[in-house]
Amino acid sequence: MEKHNDPERLLADAWPQAEAFEGEVRKAVVGQDSVLRLLTIAVFSRGHALLEGSVGVGKTTLLRAVSRALGGESERVEGTIDLMPADLIYYTYLDDAGKPAVSPGPLLGKGSRLATFFFNEINRARPQVHSLLLRVMGERSVRAFNRDYAFPYLQVYADRNRVEKEETFELPAAARDRFMLEIEVRSPVEPDILDELAFNPRFHDVDSLLEGIRPGVFPLEQINRVAAAIQTGITASPALRTYVRALWRAAAEPEDFGIRLPDADAGQLLEAGPSPRAMSQLVRAARVRAWLARREHVHPEDVQAVFPAAMRHRLLFRPVYEYRRAELAPLLIERILGSVSAP
């Protein structure tokens, strides 16, 4: 991709490569088109993402495919009760001479080319580890060995164990708010897709499957420039801005919009609504969706398409309702979208 000073030309040239990127990732997964589109939106929004889904639905395969098609380096960490912040930065061992040695850990080992960092079962890790991850996600840097290490292309993906509750630490609101999107990855239900996954040997060997993806389809070095050009080049009308502000108010004060939920007092439902960061990232994601559709302006359907993934994990319920999050959050989001008129 040539360098352009004209954002419009840059976006026009980047679009076919973004389409090719999504097409390459699609070679490794079937039945996950909506998930793939949300991941593509996260990539070009430069936002981190939480993945929700049961074991074996393809989350890791999907992220490995994204990493290969995008280029750069990737790392994966397993959340455990004994994982400490230092374990992400370095590890110690005895070298061949029997002397203590130190080597870079998952965050530092790949240097500035680290592009995809997958934290599996993040809620098994201690809050101290979450705190370190907040800086890495917010600043794309970490301080170690008396110097700062920068990761200009880094995106963090994490998933949570929703089945087993022992020895887990739920992410605090501040940590959840760092993630642009929470993406649900569900097992396909279509018989032909289930048949393909069960009986086609191509899907039985993940390493061979990923080798079929063309690496570096979208130049990693260009991703930040393209992402910035999307945010300046894709516009939002005054009516669209008014619509987003109304959604923000409805998400903070649902009772003012006549929203009712079963067995819940809408006026006492939330501790707080979405943060300013949440709404700015909602708009970032909507702009990317518009660009992927080859439009120069954000439409209401762009906002509506990314609203559930951008808001689901950011709704801060009062403790009496928090245990019903899985039930109430999607219902509240549905009714927010239904109660605010789109332009």
Phi, psi and omega per residue, in radians:
M1 nan 2.221 3.108
E2 -1.316 2.687 3.084
K3 -1.417 2.400 3.138
H4 -2.299 2.455 3.024
N5 -1.479 -0.305 -3.124
D6 -1.555 1.939 -3.114
P7 -1.011 -0.637 -3.114
E8 -1.112 -0.745 3.103
R9 -1.187 -0.690 3.120
L10 -1.027 -0.794 -3.125
L11 -1.181 -0.664 3.117
A12 -1.106 -0.692 -3.140
D13 -1.301 -0.519 -3.082
A14 -1.392 -0.452 -3.024
W15 -1.025 -0.827 3.132
P16 -1.052 -0.588 3.131
Q17 -1.258 -0.590 3.060
A18 -1.147 -0.687 3.101
E19 -1.132 -0.710 3.112
A20 -1.151 -0.660 3.092
F21 -1.013 -0.867 -3.136
E22 -1.120 -0.648 3.129
G23 -1.138 -0.672 3.112
E24 -1.156 -0.742 3.133
V25 -1.105 -0.608 -3.121
R26 -1.111 -0.359 3.106
K27 -1.120 -0.439 -3.051
A28 -1.685 -0.179 -3.085
V29 -2.380 2.642 3.045
V30 -2.314 2.569 3.079
G31 1.312 0.299 -3.108
Q32 -2.255 0.678 -3.061
D33 -1.071 -0.740 -3.115
S34 -1.192 -0.648 3.086
V35 -1.129 -0.776 -3.136
L36 -1.085 -0.709 3.126
R37 -1.131 -0.708 3.107
L38 -1.141 -0.669 3.087
L39 -1.147 -0.678 3.084
T40 -1.109 -0.703 3.088
I41 -1.082 -0.749 3.110
A42 -1.076 -0.739 -3.128
V43 -1.031 -0.838 -3.066
F44 -1.513 -0.086 2.968
S45 -1.628 -0.183 -3.052
R46 1.041 0.718 -3.134
G47 -1.965 2.627 3.095
H48 -1.447 2.786 -3.049
A49 -2.448 2.433 2.956
L50 -1.635 2.364 3.081
L51 -1.906 2.276 3.112
E52 -2.011 2.237 3.116
G53 3.017 2.724 -3.128
S54 -1.332 3.066 -3.089
V55 -1.160 2.426 2.986
G56 1.435 0.271 -3.129
V57 -1.614 -0.031 3.031
G58 1.826 0.296 -3.103
K59 -1.090 -0.830 -3.108
T60 -1.175 -0.731 3.104
T61 -1.047 -0.745 3.134
L62 -1.067 -0.775 -3.130
L63 -1.214 -0.643 3.070
R64 -1.118 -0.633 3.096
A65 -1.171 -0.738 3.091
V66 -1.052 -0.793 -3.121
S67 -1.086 -0.744 -3.125
R68 -1.168 -0.757 -3.120
A69 -1.201 -0.557 -3.141
L70 -1.421 -0.527 -3.052
G71 1.607 -3.037 -3.069
G72 1.394 -2.962 -3.090
E73 -1.940 2.769 3.131
S74 -2.337 2.718 3.058
E75 -2.477 2.706 3.107
R76 -2.359 2.367 3.129
V77 -2.181 2.405 3.081
E78 -1.686 2.162 3.105
G79 -1.248 2.216 3.098
T80 -2.406 2.810 -3.095
I81 -1.126 -0.493 -3.088
D82 -1.709 0.090 3.096
L83 -1.209 2.316 3.133
M84 -2.068 2.783 -3.117
P85 -0.938 -0.708 -3.122
A86 -1.068 -0.456 -3.117
D87 -1.147 -0.392 3.088
L88 -1.404 -0.344 -3.018
I89 -1.759 -0.739 -3.122
Y90 -2.674 2.888 2.977
Y91 -2.439 2.630 -3.103
T92 -1.904 2.660 -3.119
Y93 -2.831 3.024 3.048
L94 -1.733 2.201 -3.117
D95 -1.365 -3.027 -3.070
D96 -1.103 -0.420 3.130
A97 -1.568 0.049 3.137
G98 1.405 0.236 -3.136
K99 -1.745 2.592 3.100
P100 -1.080 2.430 3.126
A101 -2.442 2.779 -3.139
V102 -2.206 2.342 3.077
S103 -2.238 2.671 3.132
P104 -1.057 2.475 3.100
G105 -1.514 -2.910 -3.051
P106 -0.993 -0.658 -3.105
L107 -1.276 -0.612 -3.017
L108 -1.710 -0.344 -2.982
G109 -1.088 -0.534 -3.097
K110 -1.762 -0.005 3.081
G111 1.146 -2.649 -3.062
S112 -1.248 -0.165 3.123
R113 -1.476 -0.018 3.106
L114 -1.127 2.065 -3.046
A115 -2.025 -0.573 -3.086
T116 -2.227 2.063 3.133
F117 -2.126 1.947 -3.066
F118 -1.837 2.083 3.124
F119 -1.835 1.769 -3.091
N120 -1.410 2.348 -3.129
E121 0.910 1.027 -3.056
I122 -1.086 -0.498 -3.101
N123 -1.373 0.017 2.968
R124 -1.495 -0.273 -3.138
A125 -1.454 2.710 -3.112
R126 -1.270 2.777 3.094
P127 -0.998 -0.523 3.111
Q128 -1.076 -0.641 3.112
V129 -1.221 -0.688 3.089
H130 -1.037 -0.690 -3.116
S131 -1.094 -0.763 3.090
L132 -1.084 -0.725 -3.108
L133 -1.122 -0.534 3.116
L134 -1.035 -0.766 3.124
R135 -1.173 -0.763 -3.135
V136 -1.017 -0.734 -3.126
M137 -1.264 -0.727 -3.062
G138 -1.328 -0.627 -3.025
E139 -1.984 -0.147 -3.064
R140 0.902 0.777 3.094
S141 -2.741 2.863 3.056
V142 -2.617 2.575 3.118
R143 -1.786 2.232 3.128
A144 -2.712 2.579 3.117
F145 0.923 0.678 3.072
N146 1.115 0.510 3.039
R147 -2.656 2.828 3.118
D148 -1.696 2.399 3.075
Y149 -1.981 2.208 -3.094
A150 -1.841 2.518 3.115
F151 -2.235 1.408 -2.991
P152 -1.127 -0.368 -3.075
Y153 -1.887 0.109 -2.958
L154 -1.211 2.375 2.901
Q155 -2.277 2.325 -3.132
V156 -1.756 2.281 3.035
Y157 -2.113 2.423 3.140
A158 -2.461 2.648 2.961
D159 -2.240 2.798 -3.081
R160 -2.074 2.497 3.048
N161 -1.429 1.942 -3.087
R162 -1.722 -0.063 -3.069
V163 -1.682 -0.954 -3.115
E164 -1.579 2.252 -3.065
K165 -1.828 -0.261 -3.122
E166 -1.248 2.469 3.109
E167 0.956 0.791 3.050
T168 -2.162 2.696 3.123
F169 -2.242 1.921 -3.109
E170 -1.122 2.467 3.133
L171 -1.134 2.316 3.059
P172 -1.220 2.885 -3.089
A173 -1.012 -0.672 -3.121
A174 -1.098 -0.654 3.127
A175 -1.253 -0.748 3.126
R176 -1.070 -0.628 -3.078
D177 -1.192 -0.320 3.101
R178 -1.262 -0.364 -3.136
F179 -1.515 2.207 -3.141
M180 -1.140 -0.775 -3.042
L181 -2.316 2.561 2.901
E182 -1.958 2.011 -2.990
I183 -1.900 2.132 3.101
E184 -1.448 2.180 3.093
V185 -1.959 1.850 -3.088
R186 -1.872 2.703 3.069
S187 -1.197 2.358 3.094
P188 -1.043 2.675 3.124
V189 -2.064 -0.208 -3.117
E190 -1.184 2.261 -3.081
P191 -0.991 -0.691 -3.097
D192 -1.189 -0.615 3.117
I193 -1.249 -0.733 3.090
L194 -1.060 -0.698 3.115
D195 -1.106 -0.745 3.137
E196 -1.079 -0.792 -3.113
L197 -1.173 -0.598 -3.083
A198 -1.430 -0.608 -2.953
F199 -2.000 -0.252 3.135
N200 -1.482 1.994 -3.102
P201 -1.024 -0.353 -3.129
R202 -1.019 -0.551 -3.093
F203 -1.616 0.070 -3.088
H204 -1.611 -0.361 3.134
D205 -2.059 1.751 -3.029
V206 -1.120 -0.701 -3.107
D207 -1.078 -0.783 3.101
S208 -1.152 -0.648 3.121
L209 -1.055 -0.763 -3.104
L210 -1.253 -0.467 3.101
E211 -1.123 -0.365 3.109
G212 -1.376 -0.080 3.116
I213 -1.576 2.244 3.113
R214 -1.202 2.135 -3.067
P215 -1.328 2.597 3.036
G216 1.075 0.686 -3.117
V217 -1.080 -0.728 3.067
F218 -1.865 2.138 -3.080
P219 -1.038 2.092 -3.107
L220 -1.022 -0.630 -3.091
E221 -1.147 -0.316 -3.105
Q222 -1.690 -0.169 -2.947
I223 -1.080 -0.718 -3.113
N224 -1.211 -0.645 3.111
R225 -1.151 -0.742 3.131
V226 -1.158 -0.744 3.134
A227 -1.052 -0.723 3.113
A228 -1.162 -0.679 -3.140
A229 -1.156 -0.597 3.094
I230 -1.075 -0.764 -3.071
Q231 -1.201 -0.490 3.107
T232 -1.635 -0.418 -3.034
G233 -1.655 -0.371 3.135
I234 -1.745 2.075 -2.961
T235 -1.755 2.834 3.081
A236 -2.198 2.262 -3.109
S237 -1.271 2.828 3.056
P238 -0.975 -0.669 3.130
A239 -1.135 -0.690 3.119
L240 -1.154 -0.677 3.112
R241 -1.108 -0.725 3.094
T242 -1.082 -0.695 3.126
Y243 -1.082 -0.785 -3.136
V244 -1.139 -0.699 3.111
R245 -1.120 -0.637 3.102
A246 -1.165 -0.697 3.075
L247 -1.082 -0.678 3.121
W248 -1.075 -0.798 3.139
R249 -1.141 -0.705 -3.129
A250 -1.147 -0.594 3.129
A251 -1.291 -0.384 3.129
A252 -1.606 -0.645 -3.086
E253 -2.305 1.233 -3.037
P254 -1.058 -0.520 -3.115
E255 -1.157 -0.483 3.117
D256 -1.193 -0.295 -3.131
F257 -1.865 0.252 3.096
G258 1.247 0.384 -3.113
I259 -1.419 2.290 3.117
R260 -2.213 2.459 3.084
L261 -2.185 2.617 -3.104
P262 -1.143 2.298 3.080
D263 0.971 0.671 3.135
A264 -2.617 2.457 3.082
D265 -1.600 1.895 -3.072
A266 -1.012 -0.535 -3.136
G267 -1.286 -0.355 -3.134
Q268 -1.995 0.252 -2.999
L269 -1.317 -0.764 -2.962
L270 -1.957 2.462 2.942
E271 -1.305 -0.681 -3.126
A272 -2.787 2.695 3.076
G273 -1.561 -2.972 -3.117
P274 -1.083 2.539 3.128
S275 -1.365 2.878 3.010
P276 -0.988 -0.636 3.084
R277 -1.062 -0.708 -3.131
A278 -1.045 -0.779 -3.086
M279 -1.257 -0.642 3.101
S280 -1.146 -0.656 3.118
Q281 -1.275 -0.534 3.009
L282 -1.023 -0.798 -3.137
V283 -1.175 -0.701 3.087
R284 -0.997 -0.819 -3.120
A285 -1.136 -0.703 3.138
A286 -1.118 -0.658 3.107
R287 -1.127 -0.709 3.120
V288 -1.140 -0.708 3.109
R289 -1.073 -0.715 3.098
A290 -1.089 -0.747 3.140
W291 -1.110 -0.745 3.128
L292 -1.091 -0.454 3.075
A293 -1.537 0.131 3.129
R294 1.069 0.729 3.048
R295 -2.019 2.660 -3.134
E296 -1.676 -0.125 -3.095
H297 -2.277 2.557 3.081
V298 -1.351 2.292 3.074
H299 -1.810 2.784 3.092
P300 -0.957 -0.618 -3.116
E301 -1.161 -0.434 3.055
D302 -1.157 -0.782 3.112
V303 -1.128 -0.792 -3.109
Q304 -1.106 -0.601 -3.095
A305 -1.210 -0.594 -3.100
V306 -1.736 -0.172 -3.065
F307 -1.020 -0.829 -3.132
P308 -1.049 -0.787 -3.115
A309 -1.202 -0.510 -3.129
A310 -1.441 -0.388 -3.026
M311 -1.897 -0.460 -2.964
R312 -0.923 -0.795 -3.077
H313 -1.510 -0.084 -3.052
R314 -1.806 -0.132 3.087
L315 -1.297 2.058 -3.067
L316 -1.709 1.706 -3.105
F317 -1.371 2.635 3.000
R318 -1.155 2.685 -3.049
P319 -0.937 -0.613 -3.094
V320 -1.165 -0.359 3.141
Y321 -1.908 -0.189 -3.050
E322 -1.037 -0.619 -3.116
Y323 -1.172 -0.250 3.110
R324 -1.801 0.320 -3.069
R325 -0.931 -0.817 -3.077
A326 -1.027 -0.542 3.122
E327 -1.495 -0.771 -2.968
L328 -1.415 -0.628 -3.046
A329 -1.062 -0.910 3.131
P330 -1.122 -0.595 3.126
L331 -1.194 -0.741 3.109
L332 -1.100 -0.744 3.128
I333 -1.097 -0.750 3.114
E334 -1.031 -0.730 -3.083
R335 -1.368 -0.483 3.012
I336 -1.102 -0.845 3.139
L337 -1.113 -0.574 -3.137
G338 -1.373 -0.360 -3.073
S339 -1.634 -0.263 -3.125
V340 -1.849 2.103 -3.094
S341 -1.256 2.301 3.104
A342 -1.469 2.543 3.136
P343 -1.217 nan nan
